[in-house]
Amino acid sequence: MNKKENPVAKAVDKVIDAISDNGGEEIPGRPGSAPPQVAEPVEPRGPLPPKPDQRGPDPFTATGQPSGDTTETRAQGGAYLTTATGTRLPDTDHSLKAGPRGPVLLRDHHLREKITHFDHERIPERVVHARGAAAHGVFRGYGSAAKVTKAAFLAKDVETPVFVRFSTVLGSRGSADAVRDTRGFATKFYTSEGVFDLVGNNIPVFFIQDAIKFPDVIHAGKPHPDREIPQAQSAHDTFWDFVSLHTEATHHTMWNMSDRGIPRSYRMMEGFGVHTFRLVAADGGTVLAKFHWKPKAGVHSLVWEEAQIVNGVDPDFHRRDLADAIEAGAYPEWEFGIQVFPDSPDQTFEGIDLLDPTKIVPEELAPVQPIGLLTLNANPVNFFAETEQVAFHVGHLVPGIDVTDDPLLAGRLFSYLDTQITRLGGPNFVQLPINRPHAPVNDMLRDGMHQTAVHTGVAPYRPNSLDGGCPFQAPGGYVEVPVPVEAAARGRTAPASYADHFSQPRLFWLSMSPVEQAHIIAAYTFELSKVFEQAIRERQLQVLARVDPYLCEQVALGLGLPVPEGKPEVYVEPSPALSQVGRQWPTTGRIVGIVAGGDLDALRTVRQAVLDGGMVPLVIAPAGGVLPGPGDPISVQRTFAAARSVEFDAIVVAGAPAPGPDAIGARDAKAGLSGPVDPRVSLMLNEAYRHGKPLGGWDGAADAFASAGIPPGAPGVVVGEAGPEVLGEVVTLLGGHRVWSRFPASLGPNA
């Protein structure tokens, strides 16, 4: 497909053109595709087109045929309000009554249609992964997987449209984004051979080894059924009661208590297929494999206090971050990779059971081999139609990819299909536009609720002669690998290897840097402090004692409880690949706050340099609008009252801003005590410093840092004479994500 015919390439060009031609207003977040006027519009006109960063599901029919529709033709049309059947309406503000004060009449069909549809706007939310955000994109295969799988979408330079949905697990649709939780990372590949759904998480292991335990772990993690609290949190009795008793959950729990449980952004988050899959090559050869997503922006997290502030200041933090990055043209990217293992009869590798979803294979033993690149380049046009109605299923496979006998995966193969039928009202959920395949469909499935395909023919069965024998069985289609099944007694059992619950949690702990270990200690201490029953806390300390004595000791100290007896049972080698700390990463798409001072020329230069570096500048000033002064106007994106440190990856200060006119405690509690520098700026800088963020300033900015209690010469605080030079040093620091040297650690044996 050439570029002129490629809808993904067209979408990319459209976004680039829009960003280039928007008069210098590159900052994302504009609600609509055109600015509104102050007065209510009265001149009839048709619906506005989507914003340049948006596109809807690709135009295919319910049976997988290209339709040629555009986003506009599939959305509402015309300048006038109508009923659902197209009858124009002159009034939608008043019910049909018997006189101005009379009763409302039953015959008001418009009232009934409008209210009935409203009453049914919501479908049952997902039991898990209810809170989500999504985007369209494209996947390009490198061709490097050809030796191990015949999957067509992985061939060299093949481009495949995708839709990716990120999510939390425990919270409802209305919960906050930056909670401590596992994140879903689900990718729908619209391949030429049918839909392939890779439904994974940002953590490579799971709490349980068998799907029959899934209702238990979710019931334990969800809000308590009597009070429906706490929402979207694991810091409560039922969760810790379960995981302290069900110790196969220890490994996943350790990941959740680490920084991986509070990612900085969906676009700075790894993804994993969790299970081991079987790949089939063109010659019939098979290997076992694990799937990985590696973000090009690096793997970064929030710190806990930052996450707590985020959930109050902007509960939509991750959702907004993803949409804004795409709108700004800083397209998130991930490399798709595989770990490959021999398809041996015992299905183990280096002593690790590959069918146990609570285990990883360290990358030092089996490197991740990159096989393709995922780019997200368009936001959905409609959240409900796309993000909410997208239906993933681990059984949506394509030739070249098969499942294994992982008992957790086996249960998911049943559960996902059953769930979609309930949520989306019947078996035809794959006909919703966002779920439609981009390959021809002739499935002999008929009727059912919400059937949108108008089938022809009279013989939806095989064999038949009335429809000329169609559909025919396909040579070279999807065939399950004929793996021998050993004769065995029927029973509810598990292999002996599944009994090892502690070697891999210890592996993870020992692989963390001192600062990451400090965060794990703090997370366990915080979470267990919220547990009411002391017996549960004591039991969890017994679990931690079998992972690491120092971890257990420090958590016990924070809880004021005695250290239980116990010690690790195994020796393991650390895996440096598990740590997020110590590497340099691209800064594309990072958010830089610029606090306005007196020198507008320097601020203007720094702002442009941030843009030129592929980052997003947000100017912060005492009031909104445009900064007063000569030269080209500089728009203000945040006021001192509205800004908070959690929005920014780094902050630079153009001077020492005096208190704004609204720095009044009764109006803004953040204003606090008066001083020479606006107290809200001081608070913002103090928070950013505590959270390890790079800071810089010029033209008297040292006074601003002093007002925030930041000592002169502190690590990661750059003070200079000129803005561009200061920015350069700040961006270099930003490549490491945080300035961890600001907090020297002394953490026991690994410090």
N, C-alpha and C positions, 0 to 999 in steps of 0.2 A: 504494500500500500504506500503510494507516494504521499508527500506532505500535504498536497492539495486535497487529497481524499481522506486524510487521517483526522477524525474529529478531535482527538487529543491534541494533536499539533495545532489545529485551528484554535482550540481553547487557550493553549499556551500563548500563541501569538496575540490573541485578543486581550489577554491579561497584560502582556508586556506593552502593547500599544496603549492600553488604558492608563497604565502607570506612567508611561512616558508623556502622555498628553493631558495630564490632569492639573496642569497649572502649578506644579510644585507641591501640591497637597498629597504627598505620598503616604501619609499616616493612615493606616487602615482603621475601619470602624464605622464608616458611613452607612447608615441603616438602609438607604434605598439607592437605586441606580441614578437618581437625579435629585438635586437639592430641592427642598420644598419652598413654597412661598409663604409669607406670614398669613395672608388672608386665605380663607377656605376657597379652593378652586371651584369655579362655577361653569367654566366652558367645557362641554363634554369632550372627552378624548379617550382613547383606548388605554388598556393597562400598560404600565411601564415595562420595559424588558428587564430580565434579570441583570444583576450587577456583572461587570466583566469577569469577576473571579468565580462566578457561579455557572454550573451547568447541571441539568437534570439527568435522569437515567438515559442511557443511549437508546436511540429510536429503533426498537425491535417490537414485533408483534408478540402476542401471547404464545405463539408457537415458534418463536425464534427467527422470524424472517425480518430483514431490514425493512423498516416502514417508511423512511424518509421524512418522518415527522420532525418538527423542531420543538424546542422547549416551549416556544410561544404557542404553537398549534395544539399542544397537549394541555395548556393551562387555560385559564379563563380568557374569554375574548369579548370584544365589543365594548362600547363606551357606556352602555346603560345597564342598570340592574335588572336581572330577570329571575324567574323561578328556575328550579333545577331542570325544567323542560324547555326553557328558552323564552317563556312569555315575559314581556317587559313589565316592570313594576314602577308605578309613579310614587309609591310611598312604602317605606319599610320602618317607619317610626311610630305608627299607630295601629292598634288592633281594630278589626271590624266590629263595631258596637251598634247597639240599638239606640242611636242618639248619642250626643256628646258625653252624657253621663250615664248612658245605659249599659247593660251587661254586654260582655264580649260574646259574640255569636259563634256557635260551634262550626258554622259553615266557613269560617275564615281559614281557607286552605293555605294561604301564605303563612299565617301565624303557625299553623300546625306543622307545615313543612320546615319552617325555620327553627322552631323549638325542638321538634323531633330530631332533626339532624344534629342540633347542638347537644341534645341529650345523649347522642350516640357518637360524639366526636372522639371519645376515648375508647381505646381497646385495652384489654387487660395488659398491664405492663409486665415485662419479663420478671420472673421470680428472682432470677439473678441477672446481673449486668443490665439493670433497668436504666441506670444513669449513663448515657453515652453521647458521643460526638463522632462525626464521620466526615469523610471527604472522598471525592473521586480522584482517580489518578491513572497512571500507566505503569506497567511492569515490562521491563526489557530483559530478555534472557541473554546471558553471556555465551551460551553454548557449551560451557565447561561441564555441564551435567550430562552430556550426551552419552558418556561411557557407562553411566549407571541407570539412566531412565530414558524411556522413549517419549515422555510427556512432551507434546508439541510446543507448549508455551515456554518451555525452557530452552528451546533451540536458539542458536545464535541470532541476535538482533530481531527476534520475534517480539512485537509489541502487543501487549494484552491489556485491555481496559480493566480497571479494578475499582472496587468500592471497599473502603476500609472503615471499620467501626471500632473505636476505642471506648472503654467503659470501666466503671467500677463494678464490684461484685455485690456488696452487701446492701448498698443504699437504694432508696426508692428513686423514681425519676426526678423528684424535687430535692434530692439531697445535694450536699456540697461536693465539689470536685476534689479538693486537696485533702481528703481523709486518708488515714492509714489503712490501706486495703490493697488487694491484688487488682491489677488492671487487665481487662480483656483487650486482645489485639487480634481482631477477626478480619480476614481478607477474603473477599469474593473475587475470584479470577473469572472473567467472562471469556474463556478460551474457545478456540475453534473446535474443540472436541467436547464441549459442554462446560458446565460450571464446576470449578474446583473451589471448595471452601476450606481455607486453613484457619481453624478456629482455635486460637492460642491465647496465652497470657504474657504478661511482662515478667513472670517468674517461671523458671523452667521445670518446676516440680509442683506437685499438688499435695493437699492435706491427707488424701486417702489413696489406697491402693486398689480398691474395688468400688465400682459404681454403686453398689448396694448401700454404701455408707454416705452417698451424696446428700440425701435428705437430712441425715443426722448432722453433718458438718454445717450445712446451710441453716438448719433450724437453730443450731447452737450459735451461729454468728449473727443471725438476724436479731432485731429488737426483741426484748422479752415479750411474750405473748399477752401478759396481763396488762402491761402499761404501754406497750409499743414504743419503748425507749431502751437503750439509746439508738439513734438513727445513724446508720452508716459508720458504725464503730465496732471495734473488737474489744474495747476496754470495758468489759462487763463480765458478770459471773458465768453465764451459760457458755460463752466461747471458751474461757479458760478452764472451766470444768471439763469440757469435752477434750480439749487438746492436751490437758495434763493427764487425763486418763487414757487417751488414744494416742500413744506416743509415736505412731507412724506419722503423725502430723508435725513432729518437732522440726523437721527440715524446712517445710514450707513456712511454719511459724517464724523461724529464724530469719528467713528472707523478708517476711512482712515486718519484723521488728527492725530490720536494717533500713538504710536510706532508700532501698528499692521500693519500700511501701509508700513513699511520698515523692513520686517523680516530679521534677521541675516542670515537665511539659510532656504531652504525648509524643511530641516530635523528638524528645531526648530520652526515649525509653526503648529498651530492648524488647523484642518479642520472641516467643518460643512456641513451638508446636507441642511441647510437653511430652507427648508420646513418642515411641519409636514406630516409624512407618517402614514398609517394605517397598523398595523401588525396583522396577522391572525395566531392563534394558531392551533394545530392539532385538538382540539375539536371544532373549529369554532369560538371561542371567539376572540374578537378584542380589541385592545388598540390603542391609538394614540402615536406617538413617534417622537423624533428628534434625528438625528444621529450626533455623535461627534468623531473626531480623536484627541487623546491626545498624543503629542510627548514625548517619554521617556526621551529625552535630555532636556526637558523643553521648555518653550515658550520665545524666546529671539528676540531682535530687534537690528538694527543698530541705531546709532544716526544720525541726519540729515547731519551734516558736513561729517561724515564718508561715508554716502551713496553717497553724491556728489563726493567725491574723488574716491570712488569705480567705479562709472559710467565712470570716465575718465581713471583710471588706469586699470580696468578690467571689461569691460561691461558684461562679461560672468560670473560674480562672483558667482551667485547662481547655474548656470548650472555646472560650474567647481567644486564647493563645493560638490554638490550631487554626481557627478561621482567620484571625488577623494575619498570621504568617503567610497563609496562602493568598490573601487579598493583597498583601504587600509584595508578593512575588518571591518571597523567601521560601520556596517550595521545600517541604520536609522530604528527606530522602533516607532510605534504608537499603543496605545491601542484604540480599537474601542468600543465606548460606546453609550448607549441610555438613553435619558430621557423618561420616560413612563407616560402617562396621561390616565385617563378614557376616553373611547370613548362615550362621552355624546352627546346628541342631539345638544346642543349649541356649541360643540367643543371649549370650553374655559377651562382655568385652572387658578384658583385664580384671576379671572377677566381679564386674558390675552387671547386675541383672538388667538387661535392656527393656524388659517388660514391666519393670517396677517404676511407676510414675512419681515415686518419691525420691528417685535417684537421678543424678546427672552423671555425665562422663566429662571429666575435666578437659578443657581445651588443650592442655599440655599433652594429654594422651591421644586425643583425636582432634586435630585442628579443624576449625570451621572453614570450609572451602566456599568462597563466594561463587554464586551461580546466576545472579541477576540483580537488577536495580529497580527499586520501587520509588516512584515520585508521585506525591500528592499535589495536584495542581488546580483543583477546582472545588469550591464549596457547594453543598447541596442547594438547590433552589427552594425546597420545601422540607422542613425537618420531619414532619409526620410521614409524608409520602416516601421518604428515602431513609433517613436515619432510624425512624421508629418502626417502619414496616419491613426493613431489610430482614431476611430470614436466612440464617446460616445453619448448616448441617454438616457434621463431620463425615457423613456418608456421601456427600457430593464429591465424587472422585472422578479422575480422568485416567485413561490408559497410561500406564507407567508408574502409578502410585496406588499402593494397596495398604490395607490395615494389617496390624499384627494382633496377637491374642492377649494384649494388655487388657485386663478385666475392667479397668476404668474406661478405656476406649470402647469396649464392647457395650457397656451401658449407655454411653453417650450416643452410639449409633441408633439406639432405640429412642432415647429421651428427646433428642433434638427434633425429630420428626413429630413425635407426639406433642411436644410443646407448641410447634408452629401451627398445628391443626387447631389447637385450643385458642391461641392468641389471635390468629388471623382468620378464624371463622370457617375453616374447612380445608380440604386437601388441595385447593387450587392456589395456594399462596405463592407458588412459583410463577404465577401469571401476573402478579403485581409488577409494575414497570421496573422497579429497582431489582427485582429478583429474576427477571426474564433472561434466559440464556441467549447468547449470540450465535448459537449453532442451531440448525434446523431441528424441530421437535416433531416426532410422530410416535406418540407413546401409547396409543390405544386406550388411554384413560379418558373417561367421559363424565360429563354432567357434574353434579356436586355443587355446593354453595359457591357463589361468586365465580362461576364459569364464564370467562370472557372470550374464549376462543369459539368461533362458530365452525364446528367440525362438519366436514362433508363425508360422503360415503355412507355405506350401510353395514359395513362389516368390521367393527372394531374388535376383531379377534384373529387369532392365527391357529391353524392355516385357514385361508379363505380363498374363494375364487371370485366372489361377487365384486370385490374391489381390486380385481386383477392380481391378487396375492399380496398387495401392499398393506402394511409395511413388511419388508423382508429382513431377515436376520442378517446382521452386518459382520462380514469377515474382518478380522482385525479390530473389532470393537473391544469394549472393556471385558476382561476375563479375570476373575479372581485367581491368584496364584495357587496351584494345587499343592499346597503344603501338606505333607503327611500328618495325620492326627494319630497319636499313640493311643492304644487301648488302655483304659484306666477305669477305676471304679468311680461311679458318680458320687459326689459329696461336696460339702461346703468347706473347701480347704484352700490353702495357699502354699506356695513353695517355701522351703526353709529359708531361702535368701531374703524373703520379705520380712523376716524377723529382725533384721538389722535396721534399727531406727536411729542410731546415734553416730555412726561413723561419718555420715555426710553432713549433719549439722556441725560436727566438730571441724570437718574440712572447711565449711563455709566460714566459721568463726576464725579459724587460724589464717584464712586467706585475706581477712580484712586488715586495712591499715589501722594504726592506733586511733585516729579520729573516728573512723567508721565503727570501731569497737566501742568507743565512748558513746556513740549514738545508739548502738544496740543496747548497751547497759541502761541508758536513759529511757529507751522505749519500753523495755521490759519493766523497769521500775515504775514508770508512769502508768502503764496499762494495768499492772497488778495492784497498784495503789487504788485503782477504781473498783477492784473486786471487793465485794462486801464480806464474803466468807473467808476467814483466815485459813481454814483447812485447804481451800483451793490454792491460795498463795503458797502455803507450805508444800503442797504436792507439786506445784510447778517448780519450786526451788529444787526439789528432789530430781526433777527432770533435768534442770540446768546443771546440776552437779555431775550428771553423766555426760554432759557436753564439754564443760570446761570449768575448773575450780575457781578461776579468777572471775569469770562471768557470774557464777553463782554467788560468790562472796560479795561482789559489788552490788548486785541486785538485792541480796539479803540485807546488806548494810542500809540501802536506801529505804527498804521496807521496815527496818527495825526488827528483823526476825533472825533467829539463829541460823547459822550455816549448817545445812544437813550433811550427813555423811554420804560419801559416794565419790566416785572418780571416773574419768573416761576409761572405756574398756578397750579402746583401739588406738593405734598410732596411725596418723595420716599425714601425707605431704600437702602443704598448702598449694592452692591454685591461684597464682597472681592474676589470672584473667578475670577472676570474680570481683576484684576491687575496682571501684570507680575512680579512685584517686591516683594522681601522679602522672597523668598524661596531658598533652596539649591537644586542643580541639578547635575546629573552625568556629568563628564567632558570627557567621552569617545568621541573620534573623534574631540576634540577641537584642534586648531592649535597653537603651541607654537613656537615663533621665538626665536632663540638662537644666539645672537650676539657674534661672535668669538673674543676672547682675547688671552692673552699669554699662559694660562694654558690649554694645550690640553687634559691632563688627566681628569681634572675637567669637561671640555666641553664634553668629550666622556662619562663620567659617567652620566652627566645630560641628554644628548641625549638619552642614553639607558633607563634612568628612565622615560623619557617622553613616549618612546615606550612601556615600561612595564606597564605604566598607561593607555594604550589604546588611547593615544593621538598621534598627528602627529608632530614631530619636524622638523623645517626648519632652517638649519644653514645659517647664514648671515655673509658674510666676504667681504673684500675689492675686491677680484677677485674670479672668478669661478674656477671650477676644484676641486682639493683636497687641504686641508689645509697642508702647509709644516710643517714637524716636525716628531719626532719619533713615534713609535707605529702604531696600525692599522690605515689605511687611513680614513679620515673624509671628505665625499663629501660635497660640498657647493651647497645649493639649491637656494640661492638668493645672489646677490651682493649688496653692499651699493647703487649702482646706480639704481638697479632694484627693491629693496625692498621698500615697503610702509606699514605703520602701519596697514592699513585696512585689510591686509591679515591675521593678527594674532589676536587671542583671548587674548593672554598674551605674554609678551616679557621678557626674562632674558638676562642679559648682563655679559659676562665673562671679566670684566675689563673695561678700558676706551680706546677704539680703536683709535689709531692715524689716521690722515687723510690718505686715500688711495692715490695711485699715480694718480688716475683720478679725484681727488677732485679739479677740476678746473672749475671755474664758466662758462667759455666759452664752456666747454664740457658738463657740467651737472649743470643746473641752481640751482638745490637743494643744490649744494655744498656751495653756499652762501659765507659768510665771513669765513676766515680761523680761526683756533683755535687749541687748543691741542687735541680736540676730533673731529673725522670726522663729519662735519656739517650735513651730511645726516643721520647719526645715531642720532644726536641731534634732528633733525626735526622729525624723526620717533618716538623717545621717547616722544617728546613734543605732537605730535598728539595723541599717545596712551594714554598719561596722560589726555589730554582734553576730550578724548572719554570714560574715566572711566575704562580703562583696567588695570588689575593687572600687576605690574612691579616688577622685582627683579634683583639683581646683587651681585657680589662678586669680590674680587681681584681688588679693586680700582674703582668699578662701581659707587661709589658716585660721582666721578668726571664727569662721563658721564651724570648722572642725573642733576648735577649742570649746565653742559653746555647746557642742555635742558630747563633750567629755572624751574626745579622741586625743590621745597623747601625741605630741610632735614626733615625727619619724616612725610612727606605727607601721608595721608591715602592711603593704598593699594600699597605702595612702600616699598619693602622688601630689606634691605641691610644686608648682613651677611658675615661670613668668609668662608663658604663652600657652594658650588653649590647645593648639594642634599638637604641641610636643607632649603636653600632659595627657591628651587623649590617646596618643600613640602608646604611652606606657600603660595606661589603663586597659587598652584593648589587649596588650600582651598578657597582662594579668588575667583578663577575662578568658583567655584561651585555656587557662587551668580551671575555670568555672568558679572556684572559691579561693580565697587567700587563707589556706589552712595554717600557714606558718604564724598567723595571728594568734593561734591557740596552741602553744606547744603542749604536747600530751605526755603524760607519764603514766602509762597504763600497764603495769605489770610486766610479764615475761616478754611480750611482743613489742614493747615500746622502744 
